């Protein structure tokens, strides 16, 4: 529980943050009833900061419009009306909306919805720059874009790696290797995170995360090696089969005992050559 003085300080910080947000909203939108709420909430989920600031911008509800269908006077119109399970003089309510958004490119301001954002700091630490970083460009001076969110997430991840393993000031070999191992593991986990529909694992879960692709890579390497060996064996077998087929069908088609037989008489020159080979 907060003491009386703490509650007074908390209200002062809340009023200050609300003024920061209201300064980014056009005057005409504020005059139409746009209101801002800010509160400090605690988060006990893993990975959350202990205290954070939640901001909600409530836009006014647009007037409702009623569209009345014409009465079905002719019998054919009445019959068609009954087929469609409709009633005469039925009033159909349209979705209420303003002709254009109160804040440019912000759909919540057109239909009278709520815009919510968070700042990962307690109310006492929130500055005007923090508010501008948490609001999209639809608000005057807002700087929250996809690029800014990506850069912020990147910086937070790198900071966590430095705190867990060792920052850039520690240029020892172990610190550099440790950061490299963590980065490689996170790279695999991010790929699996995208493949699984951006659903994170349970806190502390390690089975099935960060190791599948390594094992698949090893299996693929072994399979590729086995496939290459199988291809070589198949190539040799194919060559042998072709040789046999050639001998059977094309190459030497004569059978034993067929064709002309030639007898060669020995000559004196051939006898001399044989004597030289025998060393005589």
Number of C-alpha atoms within 10 A of each C-alpha: 5 8 8 9 9 11 12 12 14 18 16 14 21 21 16 18 24 20 13 18 24 19 13 17 20 14 11 10 17 16 10 13 12 21 18 21 15 22 19 18 14 13 11 9 9 10 8 11 13 14 16 20 21 19 23 17 21 18 23 22 17 17 12 11 12 12 10 12 12 10 13 15 9 8 9 10 12 16 11 12 15 12 9 9 7 11 13 14 11 12 12 11 11 10 11 15 19 15 9 13 16 24 18 13 14 17 16 18 25 21 21 20 17 16 16 15 14 18 19 16 18 19 25 16 12 19 15 13 12 18 22 19 18 22 23 17 18 16 20 17 16 18 20 17 14 10 10 13 14 11 12 12 12 12 12 12 14 15 14 13 17 18 11 12 18 18 16 13 8 12 11 11 8 12 17 16 13 16 19 14 13 13 15 11 14 15 13 16 20 15 14 20 16 11 10 11 8 11 10 14 14 8 9 7 9 10 9 11 18 19 15 14 16 11 11 11 12 12 12 14 12 12 12 12 12 12 13 12 12 12 12 12 12 12 12 12 12 12 12 12 12 12 14 13 12 13 12 12 10 11 11 9 10 10 7 6 7 7 8 5 7 6 5 6 6 8 8 8 9 11 11 12 11 12 11 10 9 8 7 7
